[in-house]
Amino acid sequence: MRLCTRQTTRLRPPAPSALQLVLRRTFRWGYRGTFHRPLAPAGRTLLFASAAALSPSVFIELSEKDNGGTEHTAEGRMLEASREEIEKKIGADEHGFSKRGHQIVLFLDLWIWEPLCTSLRLLHLVVIFVPVVVSVPAVWLGRRVKGRDNERSGTLWWYGFLVESMERAGPAFIKLGQWAASRSDIFPTQMCEIMSQLHSNAPAHSLHQTKVIIQKAFDGREFEDIFEEFDEKPLGVGAIAQVYKAKLKPGLAAPGDTDIEGRMNLRKSVRRNVDTLIKRTPQRVPSSYVAIKVLHPRVERMVRRDLKIMNFFAALINAIPTMEWLSLPDEVDQFGEMMRLQLDLRIEAANLSIFRKNFKERTTAWFPYPYTEFTTRQVLIEEFAQGIPLSDFMENGGGVFQQEIADEGLDAFLRMLLLDNFIHADLHPGNIMVRFYQSSKPHNPFKKHKEENPQEQLDVTEQVLARLRPYRNKRDTKAWEAELAKIDSEGFRPQLIFIDTGLVTELNTTNRRNFLDLFKAVAEFDGYKAGNLMCERCRQPDAVINQEIFALKMQHLVLGVKSRTLALANMKIGDILNEVLGMVRQHHVRMEGDFVNVVISILLLEGIGRALNPNIDLLSSALPILRQLGAQSGGGMLRQGDFSMLKVWVGLETRKFLQASIEDVERCVKYDLLSPNV
């Protein structure tokens, strides 16, 4: 009986991967531009990345696939396809001497060359980090600094020394420090703050290497035949890539938003005209200027070796008693996934496409157009984001647009979180640009319109930005605000442009259910239940210290929020979330990384919003989106007997009505409108 079972098991073919399913469907439907070049014949070469270069269209198809209530996510499927593509293996049809030769080459590469290079890299890292380990006793020295969470001065010095060592260690450790800065549920707050200042000092790779990589993306076309202009000095050099600005030749530039427009019929035309009148839809002028992100040569191999070393030391630390609650091997695995996602630029192009479709009907934010036909694993070409970094508006002030910019940022983020479940995971002021636009004019489908060449249309955005640039960096704040007022009087409106979409957060089915259950408990002001849910559904429930006390602390925190329902505009949600993260760290409640990413994004967005508008109210900003969410899924929830969303909506509507009533009474008293003196 056992023998028959084994034979049956052997005969059963393995389940196809997500990549194989997409490839089968692609070839069944015929060639549609899925590959930049045909696959090399199996049996002649090893199946390396150059043999089967998948275009972003495959990744977009994987990202749009329905999760079907499973634990899969769009990013997980794309990462699986990316890793399967570069996996080194022998072709299934190879035989004889060719197969033996490839086996020998593969053996030498995987078992001799890679271990040797990894060992040399380990020695290099030992030289860098041994002084850091030796200097650990410094954390017990020095006076306590009151303004820095009562940390000792020696501890703060050691954190700075650790950051300097990480900068010298290379791209993987720079990214590790930046990732650790977002994990205040694990590491001390001051350590996270110092880690957040970590910057890449990586040298730029040569222009010659850049040109070679870009020419490969354009199928070997001469560099002069691709660009009209090319700024040889990079706009920025990061840990794993550098970015250039260029202008494409007219035949290569995109004619408009071709990826989301579709065919225009009467119904779509009427809807667009209504949106234009009501929403002030931005007038889009396509730009032939592009941003080109190019990975550093050999960065993928270096990161792969560093991840092996990190996994080794994480396993050693995890073996130390009382340290297992950190589950460092799991954290390194999660960090490794984050790094691999950023090492395939086709995934970032696919993310851009998803965001553009999600925000197609929204005017609050926009995402650059990705040139997917020219994007490869090493090169991303996207529309250049004409705008001024949001950090300039935080530094100089937003003038008459201050509240509008803050509201647009919060609205865009809350829509990503509550409606789309597809959240930009690297939101900081440098990745958010502000542009100004003129509203589109209604389109009459019965009237003949002169076809305009998109490249000949006037882009007023650049002209407006040129008027503001002389006053940046606090050179003349009054002139900056006066120019903004003049721009407002001319009918221009601000719009946010989000860039650098290599990292996104998407909650899988389990995490989404846990998030909604936690949301319901908080909405019902049942902090005790929320605390117990966090402990029971964390990664290591057995490692939690004093679950009962943690739940009581959550109850106290939630009741404090409930008592100030009408004054939440004066209360920082960020302070509440920081307190929760401190409790999580103190009681060893190991939260899922996706949860923490969402919390950190809320912290960042609320901090940005309050820097622009101190009176911003996160709950008031969420009300229109909760109405839309209730319209989409409220019926099903009510039929299942779930009234939590209805309670939240009614509570917020009542709160808004009472706030408006109080403000009206205060205004009447202030201006003597209740019993005016005649």
C-alpha positions in Angstrom: 0.0 0.0 0.0 2.9 2.4 0.9 4.6 1.6 -2.4 1.5 2.4 -4.4 1.1 5.7 -2.5 4.7 6.6 -3.3 4.3 5.8 -6.9 1.2 7.9 -7.2 2.9 10.8 -5.5 5.9 10.6 -7.9 3.6 10.6 -10.9 1.7 13.7 -9.7 3.2 16.8 -11.4 4.2 19.7 -9.1 1.7 22.6 -8.8 2.7 25.3 -11.3 4.0 28.6 -10.0 2.3 31.9 -10.6 4.9 32.7 -13.2 4.3 29.4 -15.1 0.6 30.0 -15.1 1.0 33.5 -16.6 3.5 32.3 -19.2 1.2 29.4 -20.3 -1.7 31.8 -20.6 0.5 34.2 -22.6 1.6 31.6 -25.1 -1.9 30.2 -25.4 -3.2 33.7 -26.4 -0.2 34.3 -28.7 2.6 36.7 -28.6 1.5 40.1 -27.3 4.7 41.8 -26.4 5.1 39.9 -23.1 8.8 39.4 -23.7 11.3 42.0 -24.9 13.1 39.2 -26.7 12.4 35.5 -27.3 13.6 32.8 -24.9 16.9 31.2 -25.8 16.6 27.5 -26.8 16.7 25.3 -23.8 19.8 23.1 -24.0 22.2 25.8 -25.1 22.6 28.0 -22.1 21.8 28.2 -18.4 18.5 29.9 -17.7 19.8 33.1 -16.3 17.9 36.4 -16.2 19.1 37.5 -19.7 17.6 34.4 -21.2 14.0 35.1 -20.3 13.5 38.8 -19.6 9.9 39.3 -18.5 8.4 42.7 -19.3 6.3 44.6 -16.7 3.1 43.5 -18.5 3.6 40.1 -16.9 4.0 41.7 -13.4 1.0 43.9 -14.0 -1.1 40.8 -14.8 0.1 39.1 -11.7 -0.7 42.1 -9.6 -4.3 42.3 -11.0 -5.0 38.7 -10.2 -7.6 38.2 -7.6 -6.2 36.9 -4.3 -9.3 34.7 -3.9 -9.5 34.9 -0.1 -6.0 33.3 0.2 -2.9 34.6 2.0 -1.3 35.7 -1.3 -0.7 39.3 -2.2 0.2 41.1 -5.5 3.7 41.8 -4.3 4.2 38.2 -3.2 3.3 36.9 -6.7 5.5 39.5 -8.4 8.4 38.7 -6.1 8.0 34.9 -6.8 8.1 35.5 -10.6 11.2 37.7 -10.2 13.1 35.2 -8.2 12.1 32.3 -10.4 13.3 34.2 -13.4 16.9 34.5 -12.2 17.1 31.1 -10.5 20.1 29.3 -11.9 19.2 25.8 -13.2 19.8 23.4 -16.0 17.5 23.4 -19.0 15.1 20.4 -19.0 16.1 19.4 -22.6 19.9 19.4 -22.0 21.7 16.1 -22.6 25.3 14.8 -22.9 28.4 16.9 -22.6 26.5 20.2 -22.7 24.5 19.2 -19.6 27.7 18.0 -17.8 29.5 21.2 -18.7 26.7 23.4 -17.3 26.4 21.2 -14.2 30.1 21.8 -13.5 29.8 25.6 -14.1 26.8 25.7 -11.8 28.5 23.7 -9.1 31.6 25.9 -9.1 29.5 29.0 -9.0 27.1 28.0 -6.2 29.4 25.9 -4.0 32.9 27.5 -4.4 32.8 31.0 -5.9 29.7 32.3 -3.9 30.9 30.9 -0.5 34.3 32.3 -1.1 33.0 35.8 -2.0 30.5 35.6 1.0 33.4 34.7 3.4 35.5 37.7 2.1 32.5 39.9 2.6 32.0 38.6 6.1 35.7 39.5 7.0 35.0 43.0 5.6 31.9 43.4 7.8 33.8 42.0 10.9 36.4 44.8 10.5 33.5 47.4 10.4 31.3 46.1 13.2 33.8 44.6 15.8 34.5 48.2 17.1 30.7 48.6 17.5 30.3 45.4 19.5 33.4 46.3 21.7 31.9 49.7 22.5 28.6 48.4 23.7 29.4 49.1 27.4 29.2 52.8 26.5 25.4 52.6 26.7 25.7 52.5 30.5 27.8 55.6 30.7 26.9 59.3 30.9 24.1 61.4 32.3 20.5 60.9 31.3 19.1 63.4 28.8 15.6 64.5 29.7 14.6 65.7 26.2 15.7 62.3 24.7 13.5 59.8 26.4 15.8 59.9 29.5 18.4 57.9 27.5 22.1 58.2 28.7 24.5 60.3 26.6 26.6 57.2 26.1 23.7 55.4 24.6 23.0 58.2 22.2 26.6 58.3 21.2 26.6 54.5 20.5 23.5 54.8 18.4 25.3 57.4 16.2 28.4 55.2 16.0 26.2 52.3 14.8 24.7 54.5 12.1 28.1 55.5 10.9 29.2 51.9 10.7 26.1 51.0 8.7 26.8 53.7 6.2 30.3 52.3 5.6 28.9 48.7 5.3 27.1 49.3 2.1 23.6 49.3 0.5 22.0 46.4 2.4 23.0 47.7 5.8 21.9 51.3 4.9 18.5 49.9 3.9 18.5 47.8 7.1 19.0 50.9 9.2 16.3 52.7 7.3 14.0 49.8 7.8 14.9 49.5 11.5 14.0 53.2 11.9 10.4 52.3 11.1 10.2 49.5 13.7 9.6 51.4 16.9 7.6 48.4 18.1 11.0 46.5 18.4 13.7 49.1 18.9 13.9 52.1 21.3 12.4 55.4 20.1 15.7 57.3 20.2 17.5 54.6 18.2 14.8 54.8 15.6 15.1 58.6 15.4 18.8 58.4 14.9 18.5 55.6 12.4 16.0 57.7 10.4 18.9 60.2 9.7 20.8 57.4 7.9 21.8 58.5 4.4 23.5 56.7 1.6 27.1 57.8 0.8 27.3 55.3 -2.0 29.4 56.6 -4.9 27.7 57.0 -8.3 28.6 54.4 -10.9 30.1 55.6 -14.2 28.1 57.2 -17.0 29.5 54.5 -19.4 27.9 51.8 -17.3 24.6 53.8 -17.2 24.6 54.1 -21.0 25.3 50.4 -21.5 22.4 49.4 -19.2 20.0 51.9 -20.8 20.8 50.8 -24.4 20.0 47.2 -23.4 16.6 48.4 -22.2 16.0 49.9 -25.7 17.0 46.7 -27.5 20.5 48.0 -28.4 19.4 51.3 -29.9 22.2 54.0 -30.1 22.1 56.3 -27.1 21.9 59.4 -29.3 18.8 57.9 -31.0 16.9 57.6 -27.7 17.2 61.0 -26.0 17.1 64.6 -27.2 18.6 65.8 -23.9 20.3 63.8 -21.1 21.6 65.3 -17.9 24.9 63.4 -17.2 24.9 64.4 -13.5 22.5 62.2 -11.5 19.6 63.9 -9.7 20.3 61.6 -6.8 22.4 58.6 -5.8 20.9 56.0 -3.5 22.1 52.8 -1.9 20.9 50.6 -4.7 20.3 52.9 -7.7 20.8 56.4 -9.1 18.3 58.7 -11.0 18.8 60.8 -14.1 16.6 63.3 -15.9 16.3 63.2 -19.7 14.1 64.1 -22.6 12.9 61.3 -25.0 12.9 61.6 -28.8 9.4 62.5 -30.1 8.8 59.0 -31.5 9.4 57.4 -28.1 7.6 59.8 -25.8 4.1 58.8 -24.6 1.2 60.7 -26.3 -0.8 60.9 -23.0 -2.3 58.7 -20.3 -2.7 55.8 -22.7 -2.6 53.2 -20.0 -5.9 54.4 -18.3 -7.9 56.5 -20.8 -9.5 53.9 -23.0 -12.0 54.7 -25.7 -14.2 57.8 -25.2 -18.0 57.3 -25.7 -20.9 59.6 -25.0 -21.4 58.3 -21.5 -17.8 58.7 -20.5 -17.7 62.1 -22.2 -20.7 63.3 -20.1 -19.2 61.9 -16.9 -15.9 63.6 -17.6 -17.5 66.9 -18.3 -19.5 66.7 -15.0 -16.3 65.8 -13.1 -14.6 68.7 -14.8 -17.2 71.2 -13.6 -17.6 69.7 -10.1 -14.1 68.5 -9.2 -11.9 70.9 -11.1 -10.3 68.0 -13.0 -6.6 68.8 -13.7 -5.7 69.6 -17.3 -3.1 67.0 -18.3 -0.3 68.0 -20.6 2.0 65.0 -21.4 5.7 65.6 -20.9 8.5 64.1 -22.9 10.9 64.5 -19.9 11.5 61.3 -18.0 13.2 60.2 -14.8 15.5 57.2 -15.3 16.3 55.0 -12.4 19.3 52.7 -13.0 20.4 50.0 -10.5 24.1 50.0 -9.5 26.0 47.2 -11.3 26.5 44.0 -9.2 24.4 45.4 -6.3 22.1 42.4 -6.5 24.9 39.9 -5.8 26.2 42.0 -2.9 22.8 42.3 -1.3 22.3 38.5 -1.7 25.5 37.8 0.2 24.8 40.3 2.9 21.4 38.8 3.5 23.0 35.3 4.0 25.3 36.9 6.6 22.4 38.6 8.3 20.4 35.4 8.4 23.4 33.6 10.0 23.8 36.2 12.8 20.0 36.5 13.3 19.9 32.7 14.0 22.8 33.0 16.5 21.1 35.9 18.4 17.7 34.1 18.4 19.4 31.2 20.2 20.2 33.5 23.2 17.7 33.0 26.0 15.1 35.9 26.3 15.9 37.1 22.8 13.6 34.7 20.9 10.6 37.1 21.3 12.3 39.4 18.7 12.1 36.5 16.1 15.0 38.1 14.3 15.2 35.3 11.6 11.6 36.2 10.6 12.5 39.9 10.6 15.5 39.3 8.4 13.4 37.3 6.0 10.9 40.1 5.8 13.7 42.6 5.3 15.1 40.4 2.6 11.8 40.4 0.7 11.7 44.2 0.9 15.2 44.4 -0.6 14.4 42.0 -3.4 11.3 44.0 -4.3 13.5 47.0 -4.8 16.1 45.1 -6.8 13.6 44.5 -9.6 12.4 47.8 -11.1 9.7 46.1 -13.1 7.8 45.6 -9.8 7.9 49.4 -9.2 6.6 50.0 -12.7 3.7 47.6 -12.0 3.0 49.4 -8.7 2.8 52.7 -10.6 0.3 51.2 -13.0 -1.9 49.9 -10.1 -1.8 53.3 -8.4 -2.7 55.1 -11.6 -5.7 52.9 -12.1 -6.8 53.3 -8.5 -6.6 57.1 -8.7 -7.9 57.4 -12.3 -11.2 59.1 -11.1 -9.6 61.0 -8.2 -8.1 64.5 -8.3 -6.3 64.6 -5.0 -3.2 62.9 -6.1 -1.4 61.6 -9.2 1.3 59.1 -10.1 3.8 59.4 -13.0 3.3 57.4 -16.2 5.6 54.4 -16.4 7.2 53.5 -19.8 6.7 49.8 -19.3 7.9 48.8 -22.8 11.3 50.2 -21.9 11.5 49.1 -18.3 13.7 46.1 -17.3 15.0 44.6 -14.1 17.8 47.2 -14.0 16.1 50.2 -15.5 12.9 52.1 -14.8 11.7 54.9 -17.1 8.8 57.0 -15.9 7.3 60.4 -16.6 9.4 63.1 -14.8 7.4 64.5 -11.9 7.3 68.3 -12.5 6.8 69.7 -9.0 8.3 71.1 -5.8 9.1 68.7 -2.9 6.5 68.8 -0.2 9.4 69.4 2.2 9.7 73.0 0.8 6.1 73.8 1.7 6.7 72.4 5.2 9.8 74.6 5.5 8.4 77.8 3.9 4.7 77.3 4.7 1.9 76.6 2.2 0.4 80.1 2.2 -3.2 80.1 0.9 -2.8 76.4 -0.1 -1.7 75.2 3.3 -5.0 73.5 4.4 -5.8 72.2 0.8 -2.4 70.5 0.5 -2.7 68.9 4.0 -6.2 67.7 3.3 -5.3 66.3 -0.2 -2.4 64.3 1.3 -4.5 62.7 4.1 -7.4 62.0 1.6 -5.1 60.2 -0.7 -3.5 58.1 2.0 -6.9 57.2 3.6 -8.2 56.1 0.2 -5.2 53.8 -0.2 -5.7 52.3 3.3 -9.5 52.0 3.5 -10.7 51.6 -0.1 -7.8 50.1 -2.1 -5.8 48.1 0.4 -2.7 49.1 -1.6 -0.6 51.7 0.4 2.5 53.6 -0.6 4.9 52.3 2.1 7.7 55.0 1.7 5.8 58.2 2.4 8.1 61.0 3.4 8.2 64.6 2.2 10.9 63.9 -0.3 8.6 61.4 -2.1 5.7 63.7 -2.4 5.8 66.5 -5.0 3.4 69.5 -5.3 2.4 70.7 -8.8 -0.1 73.4 -9.9 -2.7 72.9 -12.6 -5.4 74.7 -14.5 -8.8 73.0 -14.6 -9.8 71.1 -17.7 -12.5 72.6 -19.9 -15.7 70.6 -20.7 -15.5 68.6 -23.9 -18.4 68.8 -26.5 -18.6 65.5 -28.3 -20.8 67.0 -31.1 -18.3 69.7 -31.9 -15.2 69.1 -34.0 -12.0 69.8 -32.1 -8.7 70.5 -33.7 -6.3 67.7 -32.9 -3.3 69.0 -31.0 0.1 67.5 -30.8 0.7 66.7 -27.1 4.3 67.6 -27.4 3.4 71.1 -28.7 0.9 71.9 -25.8 2.1 74.4 -23.3 2.8 73.0 -19.9 1.9 75.8 -17.5 3.0 73.7 -14.5 6.7 74.3 -15.2 6.0 78.0 -15.6 4.3 78.2 -12.2 7.0 76.3 -10.5 9.7 78.5 -12.0 8.0 81.5 -10.3 8.4 79.7 -6.9 11.9 78.3 -7.1 13.7 81.5 -6.4 12.1 81.7 -2.9 12.8 78.1 -1.8 14.9 77.2 1.3 13.5 80.2 3.4 15.2 82.8 1.2 12.2 85.1 1.3 9.1 83.6 3.1 7.0 86.7 2.6 7.7 86.7 -1.2 7.0 83.0 -1.3 3.5 83.4 0.3 2.8 86.5 -1.9 3.6 84.5 -5.0 1.3 81.6 -3.8 -1.5 84.1 -3.3 -1.0 85.4 -6.8 -1.0 81.8 -8.2 -4.3 81.2 -6.4 -5.9 84.4 -7.8 -5.0 83.2 -11.3 -7.1 80.0 -10.8 -4.4 77.4 -10.3 -5.0 74.5 -7.9 -2.4 72.3 -6.1 -2.1 68.5 -6.7 0.2 66.0 -5.1 2.4 63.6 -7.1 3.7 60.5 -5.3 7.0 59.0 -6.6 9.2 56.1 -5.6 6.6 53.4 -5.4 9.0 50.5 -5.1 7.5 49.5 -1.7 3.8 49.1 -1.0 1.8 47.6 1.9 -1.0 45.2 1.0 -2.7 43.3 3.8 -3.4 39.7 3.1 -6.7 38.0 4.0 -5.7 37.2 7.6 -4.1 40.5 8.3 -7.0 42.4 6.7 -9.5 40.4 8.9 -7.3 41.1 12.0 -7.1 44.8 11.1 -10.9 45.1 10.7 -11.6 43.2 14.0 -9.2 45.5 15.8 -10.9 48.5 14.1 -14.3 47.3 15.3 -13.1 46.9 18.9 -11.6 50.4 18.9 -14.7 51.9 17.2 -16.8 50.4 20.0 -14.3 51.9 22.5 -13.6 48.4 23.9 -9.9 48.8 24.5 -9.7 45.7 26.7 -10.9 43.6 23.7 -8.6 45.4 21.4 -5.6 44.6 23.7 -6.5 40.9 23.9 -6.9 40.7 20.2 -3.4 42.2 19.6 -1.9 39.6 22.0 -3.8 36.6 20.7 -3.1 37.3 17.0 0.5 38.5 17.3 3.3 36.4 15.9 4.3 34.9 19.3 1.4 34.9 21.8 3.4 32.8 24.2 6.2 35.4 24.4 3.8 38.2 25.6 4.5 39.6 29.0 1.5 40.3 31.3 -1.3 40.2 28.7 -3.9 41.3 31.2 -1.9 44.4 32.1 -1.4 45.2 28.4 -5.2 44.9 27.8 -6.0 47.2 30.7 -3.5 49.8 29.4 -5.2 49.7 26.1 -8.6 50.1 27.8 -7.3 53.1 29.7 -5.9 54.6 26.4 -9.1 54.1 24.5 -11.3 55.5 27.3 -9.1 58.6 27.3 -9.8 59.0 23.6 -13.5 58.5 24.1 -13.6 61.3 26.8 -12.2 63.8 24.3 -14.4 62.9 21.3 -15.2 66.5 20.4 -11.7 67.7 20.9 -9.8 65.2 18.7 -8.7 68.0 16.4 -6.5 69.2 19.3 -5.2 65.7 20.0 -2.5 64.1 18.0 -3.3 60.6 16.7 0.5 60.2 16.3 1.0 60.6 20.0 -1.6 57.8 20.7 0.0 55.5 18.1 3.5 56.1 19.6 2.1 55.2 23.0 0.7 52.0 21.6 4.0 51.1 20.0 5.8 51.7 23.3 3.4 49.4 25.1 3.9 46.8 22.3 7.6 46.9 22.8 7.4 46.8 26.6 5.1 43.8 26.7 6.8 41.9 23.8 3.7 41.9 21.6 5.2 41.0 18.2 3.0 42.6 15.6 3.0 41.7 11.9 5.3 44.0 9.8 2.4 45.1 7.6 0.5 46.4 10.6 3.5 48.4 11.7 4.0 49.8 8.2 0.4 51.1 8.3 0.9 52.6 11.7 4.2 54.3 10.6 2.5 55.6 7.5 -0.2 57.2 9.6 2.4 58.7 11.9 4.3 60.2 9.0 1.2 61.5 7.2 -0.3 63.1 10.4 3.1 64.7 11.1 3.2 66.2 7.6 -0.4 67.3 7.8 0.0 69.0 11.2 3.2 70.8 10.0 1.1 72.4 7.2 -2.2 72.7 9.2 -2.0 72.4 13.0 -5.8 72.1 13.3 -6.0 69.1 11.0 -8.4 66.4 12.1 -7.7 62.8 10.9 -11.2 61.5 11.8 -12.9 64.4 9.9 -10.7 63.7 6.9 -11.7 60.0 7.0 -15.5 60.7 7.1 -16.1 61.0 3.3 -14.1 57.9 2.7 -15.9 56.0 5.4 -19.2 57.0 3.7 -17.9 55.6 0.4 -16.7 52.4 2.1 -20.1 52.0 3.8 -21.8 52.4 0.4 -19.6 49.7 -1.1 -19.6 47.1 1.6 -22.0 48.3 4.3 -25.0 46.3 3.0 -23.1 43.0 3.2 -21.9 43.8 6.7 -25.4 44.7 7.9 -26.9 41.5 6.5 -24.3 39.6 8.5 -25.3 41.4 11.7 -22.2 43.5 11.8 -23.1 47.1 12.9 -19.6 48.3 13.8 -19.1 50.4 10.6 -22.6 51.9 11.1 -21.7 52.9 14.6 -18.5 54.5 13.4 -20.3 56.4 10.7 -23.1 57.6 12.9 -20.7 58.6 15.6 -18.5 60.6 13.3 -21.5 62.3 11.6 -22.9 63.2 15.1 -19.5 64.5 16.2 -19.2 66.6 13.0 -22.7 68.1 13.5 -22.1 69.0 17.1 -18.7 70.5 16.2 -20.4 72.6 13.5 -23.1 73.7 15.9 -20.6 74.7 18.6 -18.6 76.7 16.1 -21.7 78.4 14.8 -22.7 79.4 18.4 -19.2 80.7 19.1 -19.2 82.7 15.9 -22.6 84.2 16.7 -21.4 85.2 20.2 -18.1 86.6 18.9 -19.7 88.8 16.3 -22.8 89.7 18.3 -25.2 87.9 15.9 -27.6 86.5 18.6 -28.9 89.9 19.7 -27.2 92.5 17.6 -27.2 96.1 18.7 -29.3 98.1 16.4 
